[in-house]
Amino acid sequence: MKQVILAAHFPGVNNHTVWSDPASGSQIDFASFAHLARTAERGKFDFFFLADGQRLREQRGRIHDLDVVGRPDALTVLAALAAVTDHLGLAATINATFNEPYEVARKLATLDHLSGGRAGWNIVTSSDAFTGENFRRGGFLDYSQRYERAEEFLRTAHELWDSWAEEDLVADPVAGTFAAEGAGAFAHHGAQFDIGGHFTVPRSPQRYPLTIQAGDSEEGREFAASTADAIFSRHSTLEAGQAFYRDIKSRLPGHGRSPDSLKILPGVTFALGDTDAEAQENADHIRRQQVSPQTAILLLEQLWNRDLSSYDADGPLPAIDPDVSEDSIIKGRARMHRDPLKTAAEWRALAEAKRLGIRDLIIEVTGRQSFIGSPARVAEEINEFVQTDAADGFILVPHLTPAGLDGFVDKVVPLLQERGVFRAEYETSTLRGHLGLENDL
Ligand SMILES: Cc1cc2nc3c(=O)[nH]c(=O)nc-3n(C[C@H](O)[C@H](O)[C@H](O)COP(=O)(O)O)c2cc1C
């Protein structure tokens, strides 16, 4: 039986996070991060995960409430969490377009030291000019070059982490030698980076922090297959998960890697209840919280690519067609729909057949929870997904901060442990160790 991998995603962006619920706490107080991380560690989770955005997204020229309360710097948060957890992996999303390898490698090596080998890096490549305005790089990296830079970025980071050999920290008082000659020396001359000098951080416990990849394009999949330890995927249904899993795992031998050396972790949501019927009621309630009348219009605008603020959320879909021009109504986020005219036709047909207004339609066509049911049902389904190769585990995205994971940890985790598919105690101390990848370097 395969073992299930579990990670906890801190909520905070998109309308999945219900900030309007009375039980919702601060998105930025350290106490919230600490609560979720400690809960994940109580549940023996593999790691805690922070997404990232380098600029708040805008829609219709406004920062909108779908980005709940901003995006604090992930590595700073994780460094603080390292002090209040002992085993939990700590993974940060860090962009390869708007950063430099030296500073990222240095910060990750530092986190790996501080946490005793628990650092992870989700490498993303978003490269839009809107985000670039916040940086010196200002949008000059063409979309087609995003993985060229990411690949060289990661290769350079590896060179920096390799620049200290394990025995380089000599600390020999008799000889009067602290560091070996040449420790930390590096030189990288490439198309994206031309750097040389000395790396300031001795080899960290994992040597290479765990790397995760989240892009879904052909180039993104190849990048993952060639170098990543895990993929954060959006293929969260059984069939789509299995197809994605087959696709990725079949690429690995071509890169000289074993299929087990890369773990596939879809992001998933859940709704629990004492019975399946109660869970369904909870799920429906959460969906209505996630899609307020205002949010329904915002999400409709992302398909229509038009200002629809004058529309009634309880009324019918617009008679006018989506605007398919290059200009996007949303900035800082990729377009969510590949073929807007086709999708609009499907939504219209569905709205007509089921007599749905805008809000009810949006509730129906966006973001249903992945796992809905009693703890027994959810544990069974999670295990089924893993054993039938739709995933190696999941990144769970709770809808509430900070207590959204409590019920899962208290009720679902023990059932996975009873089945023998999830650890009852941590058996290793590093993040690579938790994922069974410690010998993979
Ligand atoms: C599940 C998932 C989560 C992602 N999370 C982030 C994120 O937190 N921050 C970010 O900048 N990009 C994020 N991305 C974007 C991708 O990592 C990627 O860099 C971007 O989509 C371009 O790559 P692609 O063309 O291969 O998809 C995410 C993508 C996926 C599929």
The ligand as an SDF file (V2000), in Angstrom:
LIG
                    3D

 31 33  0  0  0  0  0  0  0  0999 V2000
   -1.9100   24.5030   -8.3850 C   0  0  0  0  0  0  0  0  0  0  0  0
   -1.1100   25.6960   -8.8240 C   0  0  0  0  0  0  0  0  0  0  0  0
   -0.7090   26.6310   -7.8820 C   0  0  0  0  0  0  0  0  0  0  0  0
    0.0440   27.7540   -8.2450 C   0  0  0  0  0  0  0  0  0  0  0  0
    0.4110   28.6570   -7.3000 N   0  0  0  0  0  0  0  0  0  0  0  0
    1.1060   29.7680   -7.6560 C   0  0  0  0  0  0  0  0  0  0  0  0
    1.4880   30.7440   -6.6890 C   0  0  0  0  0  0  0  0  0  0  0  0
    1.2270   30.6270   -5.4940 O   0  0  0  0  0  0  0  0  0  0  0  0
    2.1810   31.8510   -7.1110 N   0  0  0  0  0  0  0  0  0  0  0  0
    2.5080   32.0330   -8.4220 C   0  0  0  0  0  0  0  0  0  0  0  0
    3.1380   33.0430   -8.7340 O   0  0  0  0  0  0  0  0  0  0  0  0
    2.1610   31.1280   -9.3640 N   0  0  0  0  0  0  0  0  0  0  0  0
    1.4690   30.0090   -9.0270 C   0  0  0  0  0  0  0  0  0  0  0  0
    1.1070   29.0920   -9.9810 N   0  0  0  0  0  0  0  0  0  0  0  0
    1.5250   29.3620  -11.3700 C   0  0  0  0  0  0  0  0  0  0  0  0
    2.5470   28.3720  -11.9190 C   0  0  0  0  0  0  0  0  0  0  0  0
    3.3890   27.8910  -10.9750 O   0  0  0  0  0  0  0  0  0  0  0  0
    3.3740   28.7550  -13.1380 C   0  0  0  0  0  0  0  0  0  0  0  0
    4.5090   29.4450  -12.7670 O   0  0  0  0  0  0  0  0  0  0  0  0
    2.6320   29.5000  -14.1580 C   0  0  0  0  0  0  0  0  0  0  0  0
    1.3670   28.9230  -14.3160 O   0  0  0  0  0  0  0  0  0  0  0  0
    3.3480   29.4550  -15.5120 C   0  0  0  0  0  0  0  0  0  0  0  0
    3.6550   28.1600  -15.8430 O   0  0  0  0  0  0  0  0  0  0  0  0
    2.8300   27.2580  -16.8680 P   0  0  0  0  0  0  0  0  0  0  0  0
    2.7290   28.0400  -18.1190 O   0  0  0  0  0  0  0  0  0  0  0  0
    3.6540   26.0210  -17.0110 O   0  0  0  0  0  0  0  0  0  0  0  0
    1.4850   26.9540  -16.2650 O   0  0  0  0  0  0  0  0  0  0  0  0
    0.3650   27.9570   -9.6220 C   0  0  0  0  0  0  0  0  0  0  0  0
   -0.0410   27.0040  -10.5530 C   0  0  0  0  0  0  0  0  0  0  0  0
   -0.7570   25.8820  -10.1810 C   0  0  0  0  0  0  0  0  0  0  0  0
   -1.1650   24.8730  -11.2250 C   0  0  0  0  0  0  0  0  0  0  0  0
  1  2  1  0
  2  3  1  0
  2 30  2  0
  3  4  2  0
  4  5  1  0
  4 28  1  0
  5  6  2  0
  6  7  1  0
  6 13  1  0
  7  8  2  0
  7  9  1  0
  9 10  1  0
 10 11  2  0
 10 12  1  0
 12 13  2  0
 13 14  1  0
 14 15  1  0
 14 28  1  0
 15 16  1  0
 16 17  1  0
 16 18  1  0
 18 19  1  0
 18 20  1  0
 20 21  1  0
 20 22  1  0
 22 23  1  0
 23 24  1  0
 24 25  2  0
 24 26  1  0
 24 27  1  0
 28 29  2  0
 29 30  1  0
 30 31  1  0
M  END
$$$$
